[in-house]
Amino acid sequence: MRRFDVRRAPGERGPYRRRPRRDRGLLVKVQERPLFLVYRAAEWLFAHLPPALGILVLQAIYSVAYFAWPPKSRVMRSNLAHVLGLPVADGRTAAAARRAYRTYARYVAELLRMPSRSEAEIAELIDTHQLESFLSTFDASHGLIVPTAHIGNGEAIVAGFSHLGLPANILADDTTQGELFDYLSAQRAGWGVRMIPWRNLREVYRVLAKGEILGLTVDWGYRPGDVPVRLFGQWTTLPSGPALLAAKTGALIVPVFSYRQASGRYFVFHTDPIHVASAEAPEIQRVTQRIAEALETALSRAPEQWYSFQQVWPATADEQARLAERAAQTTNAGA
């Protein structure tokens, strides 16, 4: 069985060194600096606040944000309406959206406290029961691609992998907030987790060739050019990246998600592994639909813990019809 010790000796494994980022200009750096300083100050504050108080403070702030920023709260209600099978204007949809805002507040509070917590405390955040079965899948694989979503606490998944000594890498966007990205990258390297800039394909292929884990998020919102899939009975799109990477590297796809239990701990679970036979369009369509089905399973378990702030489904019936036609053409081409 492959196991990786993440508790490295000093100097043996430092923070992940990225290729130098293209200079975005002094003005951009000046604009990014205040957010970085606010984030560091918030980390310090939440390290000293009682945990329950920190969560209550952020939940109050995000409850106000729900009403103060209508465009984002409308997106949240629209997404949850699809999951719940209710009208957007239904009171139950609005109530679920407000709970999702509070879930996000709890996630941010826990994220801000993590640097000041011990490894044992972080491990207590998660219930690794199903991750134990994940180990056998990992041991039999030649690299794993792990799609996930903004549900529960993604850091719990990372903590779970780290706690089990798995070689985990996260594909992340470094195109904005570069100083904060570098700080979080170094922080997670201390857990034995690497953050890879999403455009660094050389590093992506390298870690998969080594048989490691690559985690990426798939619910970033509807984009017309992505792969058409059915999600909760309606057409939308998901990125082709996971399927294409698996086809080109021989890696296995294993969707992994988390949700918060009544105990306060996060249950981290995976759905069935997905094998990718080729990079042909019909196969990419099939595999991406399987990822959509895994996402549907996860969201059905705890819809009020899903906090995607981007529109996940197209707004019009015409767009839905075009996606259905594209999917049918791709499927028929492979028949």
Secondary structure, DSSP 8 states (H G I E B T S, - for coil): ---------TTTS-S----------HHHHHHHHHHHHHHHHHHHHHHHS-HHHHHHHHHHHHHHHHHH-HHHHHHHHHHHHHHHT--TT-HHHHHHHHHHHHHHHHHHHHHHHGGGS-HHHHHTTEE-HHHHHHHHHHHTSS-EEEEE-SBS-HHHHHHHHHHTT--EEEEE--SS-HHHHHHHHHHHHTTTEEEEETT-HHHHHHHHHTT-EEEEE--S---TTSEEEEETTEEEEE-SHHHHHHHHH--EE--EEEEE-TTS-EEEEE---B----SSHHHHHHHHHHHHHHHHHHHHH-GGGB---S--S-SSHHHHHHHHHHHHHHHHHT-
